[in-house]
Amino acid sequence: MPGFELFGDLERKEVNDVLDNGVLMRYGFDGMRNGHWKAKELEKALEQTFNTKHVQLVSSGTAAISVALAAAGVGAGDEVILPTFTFVASFEAVMMLGAIPVLVDIDDTLTLNPKAVEAVITLKTKAVMVVHMCGSMGDLDVLKAICDKHKLILVEDACQAIGGTYNGKALGSIGDLGCFSFDFVKTITCGEGGAVITNNEEYYLHSDHYSDHGHDHIGKDRGAESHPFLGYNFRISELHAAVGLGQLKRLPEIINIQKKNFTILRDALATIPEVTFRKVPEGGEESYGFLNFFLPSLEVARKVSDKFKQNGIDACFHYYDNNWHYVRKWEHLKELKSLYPISEEVKTGLAYLKVAEFPESDHFIGRNISCLIKLSWTEEEVKARAAKMVEIIKEELA
Ligand SMILES: *Cc1c(COP(=O)(O)O)cnc(C)c1O
């Protein structure tokens, strides 16, 4: 998955444009920048990639989620429903606004189980955040219908899913707002960076202002711009945006390589009857950044994961035992360890987390192994890897 595996002259050329004039900031300094507006250019290019009306670049994927929620008016005491299987950032982004993350079970898509979502909707629920973990999606039509019925905002955390589609539409462009990350290990990287995408003009303007201290970005003189509301600094720099412009040009190539490598591994594992795969809903096309498969039991998955590591099959994750992507080990959040006081409302709203059990999520994540698909493998390497994986799994099943 990581775009840093394909890196070089395209990125260097874009970055050099910025270094040549020294304007590292995305706003202002019009006279000095020799016509280079890398962040604006990347936003336009991403609008085309996602076929969406608006893109707002920000400083990270975590920032993108906070900005998206803030843009839609999510704040103190509001509940946001999200899955037990996600990167911890999705949870943090909700907390940052004083809102309450309500975690619910996933299903065999490894994303939100729509029934679990419906079961926890209350009068306080403001948004549903679907997370397209490992490049694939849940049943977005059903989730969207639930949100419409209950007048909830649908936010897509598509940080791991650039290049994936659902019914021909880019992941991230289906909900009210979509969020992307361009951190160092994502499919395309800016070093650090993120994006909020939306077809909603008001949410876009909110994102644009909120991510730059509330600046309205109207007129020429930055100092004289007015501030219609409170904002913070979640800006991306021109240098980071320049890297992203180079990387974005590689996206079709990256997805092609991922699909090719993914298919070799999947076809090999599919010869083992006990191995099953993550469900991809009808109409869905994943981004092939990870291959996710299920083994018959938690015990077998643990053993296979250990054996993979011992045999040099790297970058395969058994998320059940991982600290960052699954609720089971989020002790610091369950105990609400915070540097500063957390409001009583959020404390009360989060009390469930200390005692909550997620048997259905355990059932899927316990048996799941997620293998990162690298871009740098030769065909021989992928085939050798596939053969070794099959051998290890068969040994453990015997
Ligand atoms: C990477 C990631 C994020 C956060 O992105 P950063 O750019 O690292 O802040 C959020 N959600 C998911 C699912 C991610 O994988």
The ligand as an SDF file (V2000), in Angstrom:
LIG
                    3D

 15 15  0  0  0  0  0  0  0  0999 V2000
   -4.2740    6.7010    9.0200 C   0  0  0  0  0  0  0  0  0  0  0  0
   -5.6720    6.7090    9.4650 C   0  0  0  0  0  0  0  0  0  0  0  0
   -6.2550    7.8230   10.0760 C   0  0  0  0  0  0  0  0  0  0  0  0
   -5.4740    9.0450   10.4840 C   0  0  0  0  0  0  0  0  0  0  0  0
   -4.6910    9.6010    9.5080 O   0  0  0  0  0  0  0  0  0  0  0  0
   -3.3750   10.4760    9.9190 P   0  0  0  0  0  0  0  0  0  0  0  0
   -3.0570   11.1850    8.6490 O   0  0  0  0  0  0  0  0  0  0  0  0
   -2.3070    9.4910   10.2960 O   0  0  0  0  0  0  0  0  0  0  0  0
   -3.7710   11.3700   11.0060 O   0  0  0  0  0  0  0  0  0  0  0  0
   -7.5950    7.7820   10.3910 C   0  0  0  0  0  0  0  0  0  0  0  0
   -8.3350    6.7030   10.1350 N   0  0  0  0  0  0  0  0  0  0  0  0
   -7.8170    5.5910    9.5680 C   0  0  0  0  0  0  0  0  0  0  0  0
   -8.7070    4.4350    9.2790 C   0  0  0  0  0  0  0  0  0  0  0  0
   -6.4630    5.5510    9.2420 C   0  0  0  0  0  0  0  0  0  0  0  0
   -5.9520    4.4410    8.7120 O   0  0  0  0  0  0  0  0  0  0  0  0
  1  2  1  0
  2  3  1  0
  2 14  2  0
  3  4  1  0
  3 10  2  0
  4  5  1  0
  5  6  1  0
  6  7  2  0
  6  8  1  0
  6  9  1  0
 10 11  1  0
 11 12  2  0
 12 13  1  0
 12 14  1  0
 14 15  1  0
M  END
$$$$
